[in-house]
């Protein structure tokens, strides 16, 4: 996962303080026309703040979270997903991931989608499948692992003192963010974009939290 991707995720998730979803951004295509959607592979990134202020991606948990999120997403019956699309080969997968990052983060940063056009790899995959609409999803979860400060704080807190030169920050809670975008190959634009953010105690493999995300993302559209 590229460094700019992790940095952007951290900036976004630490700005979230409660269960929120951004303003729904859509094209002029009505929701009733958005059907037969093909789902692209979800990008998932779970990062743990294990020591100090340095975050580290946990690949195993990222994969587990992706599969759990996909199960919940595809069980959302209002969402008209009829198939899945994936890129063949490592190079194509890397290109697809970069294009997804570009589209999602551009929409989130600028809070508009009218200027966005479908990128080459995404467009090619939809054209090869003979489909118009594609669903893009990105999940990001950051949390501080428990016990970072336990030993030192337990030792010095009863005395009311801390070692000179040491800085102790309150352990961070878990921040969970999910992005959803629907691209329209026929119109060469983005039909739908929304972001959902949650601040919770535990989120990495929490079905209830991920279900809240899905409902928040598509509420009022499908």
Secondary structure, DSSP 8 states (H G I E B T S, - for coil): --HHHHHHHHHHHTT--SSEE---EE-SS-GGG--SEEEE--EEEEEEEEETTEEEE-HHHHHHHHHHHHHHHHT-TTS-EEEEE---SHHHHHHHHHHHHHHHHHHHHHT--TT----HHHHHHHHHHT-SEEEEEEEEEEEE-TTSSHHHHHHHGGGT---TT--------EEEEEEEEEEETTTTEEEEEEEEEEEES--TT-HHHHHHHHHHHHTTT-
